[in-house]
Amino acid sequence: MRLKVAIMNDAFPPTIDGTSSTTLNYANILHKNHCDVMVITPRAPHVKDNYPYEVFRYDAFQFNKKEQYQFGWPFRHSLREYVWSKNLDLMHFHCPIASGKFARIIAQGQKIPIVATYHTKYDYDIRKRVPTKALQDFFLRFIVTNMSAADEVWVVSPGAGENLKSIGYKGDYIVMPNGVDFPRGKADESKVEKLRKELKIPDGIPVFLFVGRIMWYKNLKITVDALKILKDKGFDFRFVMVGKGTDERDIKRYINKSGIAEKCIYAGKISDREELRCYYSLADAFLFPSTFDSHGLVVREAAACECPSLLIRNSSAAYGIEEGVTGFLADENAVDFAEAIEDMISDMDKLKEVGKNAGEKIYLSWTDSVAAAYERYENLCKNWPYPLPCKGGKAVPAETKQ
């Protein structure tokens, strides 16, 4: 009998980020290959969903006009009653804030298991956005409480797990890496060459790429400073940046001040996955000095396109990377990062070989990733101490739970 699973997240397309992509791919592949699924997520302006499964959107408002994220409020009694009526077998939340709390309400009421995935370093954003330490501590305790209520806690890397521990979580966790929705291999060569001409990139010079939010916390200053060192040494290159972010204006100003603006190309946000795949396939190397990211899905996307990454040594994004075999590593400073880039481009054959190794050894498809996740769903439901709704269980309101 097919399980009935609800996937919850505070972000879902048209919002574009790592957790949104994860939720979308989980829902698509679960629906196609494994079980009945519904997505529960905040409402987005002017969005009409057209998915082969139910996407239930609840009340939300935009808490910052500069950003794409919605603050959802899933706590209306009518929403709770509606979700209870679905007789779900399992709740899986990908954000430990509103989604985590609502998943607890449903799961505790229906006596069904909860899976929680911890994706990112929430403490960074909380300390940046929340004005007082008392309030910061409250939100961190709220996150820890929601994560601790899950029957299984998954993290996308050991670094994410250690970050969760650092904010007060005391339990165990399972490392469950995310997958990539690109097929393995470079994009069509004619499309890549067309993109090269559109971007006016001369043949024969190295092309470096960054994909992600254009924010200082991605350590972009290290990249800019390193590229300035290379330019001052007489190296020619192009640096392509894909993405948007609230620090974009300041970062562009810093690039101009550094004197490398003529070598930088700003592509903006790219939603079309095949177009983005062409960018990865065009690049000779992916420069990702972030120590903030807990997994670095973009590193796996680059690997899918045989584009090797340069990462910070011992960072979470570098998890699973073998130096000089499946990627390159540098210390967290511009001088060492520049030296690593110089070494990479001094042997382009070696650079290509490492890119191919990355595609063979660290690539993980979403199909395989979600299959592993569903196996754990089945195991958790099979060993769950309460009757499952699909096996005759009955929804019980949270207020009446003994």
Salt bridges, closest charged atoms under 4 A:
ASP36 OD1 - ARG2 NE 3.19
ASP49 OD2 - ARG57 NE 2.76
GLU54 OE1 - LYS86 NZ 3.18
ASP59 OD1 - ARG43 NH1 2.89
ASP59 OD2 - ARG76 NE 2.39
GLU67 OE2 - ARG129 NH2 2.97
GLU67 OE1 - ARG213 NH2 3.57
GLU81 OE2 - HIS77 NE2 3.02
ASP123 OD2 - ARG127 NH1 3.16
ASP125 OD1 - ARG129 NE 3.97
ASP137 OD2 - LYS133 NZ 2.90
GLU152 OE2 - ARG376 NH2 2.89
ASP181 OD1 - ARG273 NH2 2.70
GLU193 OE1 - ARG196 NE 3.53
ASP203 OD1 - ARG196 NE 3.77
ASP225 OD2 - LYS221 NZ 2.78
ASP232 OD2 - LYS228 NZ 3.30
ASP236 OD1 - ARG238 NH1 3.05
ASP236 OD1 - LYS263 NZ 2.73
GLU248 OE1 - LYS244 NZ 3.51
GLU248 OE2 - LYS252 NZ 3.04
ASP250 OD1 - ARG253 NH1 2.77
GLU262 OE2 - LYS231 NZ 3.84
GLU274 OE2 - ARG277 NH1 3.24
ASP293 OD2 - LYS218 NZ 2.88
GLU301 OE2 - ARG273 NH2 2.70
GLU323 OE2 - ARG313 NH2 2.93
ASP331 OD1 - ARG313 NH1 2.62
GLU342 OE1 - LYS233 NZ 3.01
GLU399 OE2 - ARG80 NH1 2.98
